[in-house]
Each structure stands twice: as structure tokens, then as C-alpha cells.
């Protein structure tokens, strides 16, 4: 089981986010189920499913998407998913900085723009706010 974490700018509709996630992961939309249902499913069933949790917060990238699946969602695969989601949703999508060569949370992110380009950013939010500041 792997965990995918994305932070999304703006407030795209739930159905748009899920459709973009399904496309990025190469699964049917019916395979996306809420996190609780995912954990209730048998281990064999979970191999065909993607559990998700969408939560709205505050800051520059307030929509948080956590997804649980059997697919490889690390390294370059994570970058490809983030890029595809940004293009499909026409908003910025932030993922953890997988290019930095560290296996721990560093507070650094790669932010994909709707045109497919990316920039590096660092977390600067306070008090539960998730905000990013771009590195120059």
C-alpha cells in the first residue's frame, strides 16, 4: 500500500478532482472510494481500489488530497501524477520534493503549474495553514 499526498490550489469541484485522479492513476472512476470504505475492503479488493480523502484547509494550496493505493506513487511517478492533475484541473498542484534525494519530509515541494511547468517551494504556513513560498 502506498500513500499519495497532493495539495491543490483553488477550489476545484470534488468530481473534477476525482476524475483527474482516476486519469492520472490510470484507473476507472468507480475504483475511487472514500478512505473508510477502502480500509473496510478486503486486502485482495484493495489491490483494485484507490481510497481517498479530500479535505479543505486554508492557505495557498488549501485542498488536500490523500490517496491510498497499490500503485507506485513515489519519485518520478509522483511528479507525473502532480503534473497531470495540474494540467487537468487548470490549477497549481504541489507534491513533496522527490528530486531532493531525501526520504524524509523536508518542507520542500514541487509545484506544478497548469501549463505543465514546475517550480520549487517551501512551506511557510502557520497555525494549521498550508501555504507555500516559491524559491528563487
LOLUMSE-831038 format. One record per residue (C-alpha): residue in three letters; x, y, z; residue number from 1; chain. Coordinates in nm, 3 decimals. Layout:
N
code,X,Y,Z,pos,unit
ALA,X,Y,Z,NUM,A .
...
END
This chain:
136
code,X,Y,Z,pos,unit
UNK,0.000,0.000,0.000,1,A .
UNK,0.132,0.342,-0.098,2,A .
UNK,0.023,0.690,0.005,3,A .
UNK,-0.015,0.981,-0.237,4,A .
UNK,-0.037,1.333,-0.093,5,A .
UNK,-0.124,1.635,-0.308,6,A .
UNK,-0.202,1.995,-0.215,7,A .
UNK,-0.419,2.175,-0.467,8,A .
UNK,-0.462,2.550,-0.521,9,A .
UNK,-0.807,2.696,-0.566,10,A .
UNK,-1.129,2.510,-0.507,11,A .
UNK,-1.196,2.270,-0.793,12,A .
UNK,-1.512,2.062,-0.763,13,A .
UNK,-1.484,1.722,-0.596,14,A .
UNK,-1.592,1.537,-0.911,15,A .
UNK,-1.326,1.720,-1.114,16,A .
UNK,-1.053,1.626,-0.868,17,A .
UNK,-1.159,1.261,-0.863,18,A .
UNK,-1.185,1.242,-1.243,19,A .
UNK,-0.836,1.392,-1.274,20,A .
UNK,-0.700,1.150,-1.012,21,A .
UNK,-0.851,0.850,-1.192,22,A .
UNK,-0.695,0.961,-1.521,23,A .
UNK,-0.355,1.028,-1.362,24,A .
UNK,-0.352,0.685,-1.196,25,A .
UNK,-0.494,0.505,-1.498,26,A .
UNK,-0.794,0.363,-1.312,27,A .
UNK,-1.170,0.381,-1.363,28,A .
UNK,-1.355,0.636,-1.153,29,A .
UNK,-1.560,0.357,-0.991,30,A .
UNK,-1.234,0.231,-0.837,31,A .
UNK,-1.208,0.550,-0.628,32,A .
UNK,-1.374,0.505,-0.290,33,A .
UNK,-1.360,0.706,0.030,34,A .
UNK,-1.088,0.622,0.277,35,A .
UNK,-1.315,0.450,0.529,36,A .
UNK,-1.456,0.214,0.264,37,A .
UNK,-1.104,0.143,0.141,38,A .
UNK,-0.990,0.024,0.484,39,A .
UNK,-1.307,-0.185,0.525,40,A .
UNK,-1.242,-0.368,0.196,41,A .
UNK,-1.051,-0.695,0.196,42,A .
UNK,-0.678,-0.680,0.117,43,A .
UNK,-0.744,-0.851,-0.218,44,A .
UNK,-1.016,-0.599,-0.308,45,A .
UNK,-0.792,-0.306,-0.210,46,A .
UNK,-0.546,-0.407,-0.483,47,A .
UNK,-0.804,-0.290,-0.739,48,A .
UNK,-0.917,0.021,-0.550,49,A .
UNK,-0.792,0.367,-0.460,50,A .
UNK,-0.902,0.508,-0.126,51,A .
UNK,-0.909,0.885,-0.094,52,A .
UNK,-0.969,1.166,0.149,53,A .
UNK,-1.031,1.525,0.038,54,A .
UNK,-1.002,1.798,0.299,55,A .
UNK,-1.032,2.174,0.260,56,A .
UNK,-0.797,2.385,0.468,57,A .
UNK,-0.652,2.733,0.439,58,A .
UNK,-0.355,2.886,0.264,59,A .
UNK,-0.219,2.900,-0.089,60,A .
UNK,-0.296,2.533,-0.166,61,A .
UNK,-0.591,2.462,0.063,62,A .
UNK,-0.733,2.143,-0.089,63,A .
UNK,-0.553,1.835,0.039,64,A .
UNK,-0.590,1.503,-0.138,65,A .
UNK,-0.462,1.187,0.027,66,A .
UNK,-0.493,0.866,-0.172,67,A .
UNK,-0.409,0.506,-0.081,68,A .
UNK,-0.332,0.251,-0.350,69,A .
UNK,-0.111,-0.037,-0.462,70,A .
UNK,0.046,0.167,-0.742,71,A .
UNK,0.391,0.323,-0.741,72,A .
UNK,0.333,0.686,-0.643,73,A .
UNK,0.689,0.782,-0.550,74,A .
UNK,0.970,0.965,-0.726,75,A .
UNK,0.911,1.046,-1.090,76,A .
UNK,0.571,0.872,-1.077,77,A .
UNK,0.464,1.127,-0.814,78,A .
UNK,0.583,1.411,-1.034,79,A .
UNK,0.392,1.279,-1.333,80,A .
UNK,0.073,1.249,-1.127,81,A .
UNK,0.113,1.604,-0.992,82,A .
UNK,0.177,1.743,-1.341,83,A .
UNK,-0.121,1.562,-1.494,84,A .
UNK,-0.350,1.678,-1.214,85,A .
UNK,-0.238,2.042,-1.255,86,A .
UNK,-0.300,2.034,-1.629,87,A .
UNK,-0.641,1.866,-1.599,88,A .
UNK,-0.763,2.086,-1.313,89,A .
UNK,-0.604,2.406,-1.450,90,A .
UNK,-0.464,2.492,-1.105,91,A .
UNK,-0.133,2.453,-0.925,92,A .
UNK,-0.071,2.117,-0.760,93,A .
UNK,0.205,2.068,-0.501,94,A .
UNK,0.383,1.742,-0.425,95,A .
UNK,0.669,1.663,-0.188,96,A .
UNK,1.013,1.736,-0.335,97,A .
UNK,1.114,1.394,-0.464,98,A .
UNK,1.409,1.543,-0.657,99,A .
UNK,1.598,1.641,-0.341,100,A .
UNK,1.719,1.286,-0.280,101,A .
UNK,1.585,1.260,0.076,102,A .
UNK,1.339,1.004,0.207,103,A .
UNK,1.211,1.229,0.485,104,A .
UNK,0.973,1.523,0.497,105,A .
UNK,1.177,1.838,0.437,106,A .
UNK,0.913,2.109,0.394,107,A .
UNK,1.019,2.145,0.029,108,A .
UNK,0.770,2.098,-0.251,109,A .
UNK,0.749,2.087,-0.627,110,A .
UNK,0.457,2.294,-0.753,111,A .
UNK,0.322,2.207,-1.097,112,A .
UNK,0.151,2.481,-1.297,113,A .
UNK,-0.142,2.427,-1.536,114,A .
UNK,0.099,2.457,-1.831,115,A .
UNK,0.299,2.158,-1.700,116,A .
UNK,0.599,2.357,-1.580,117,A .
UNK,0.719,2.338,-1.220,118,A .
UNK,0.891,2.544,-0.954,119,A .
UNK,1.029,2.462,-0.613,120,A .
UNK,0.867,2.600,-0.298,121,A .
UNK,0.896,2.576,0.079,122,A .
UNK,0.621,2.555,0.336,123,A .
UNK,0.563,2.882,0.518,124,A .
UNK,0.216,2.845,0.672,125,A .
UNK,0.143,2.890,1.042,126,A .
UNK,-0.139,2.779,1.267,127,A .
UNK,-0.268,2.495,1.051,128,A .
UNK,-0.249,2.696,0.729,129,A .
UNK,-0.072,2.529,0.438,130,A .
UNK,0.098,2.800,0.236,131,A .
UNK,0.394,2.779,0.003,132,A .
UNK,0.657,3.035,-0.086,133,A .
UNK,0.843,2.990,-0.413,134,A .
UNK,1.222,2.955,-0.410,135,A .
UNK,1.411,3.181,-0.648,136,A .
END
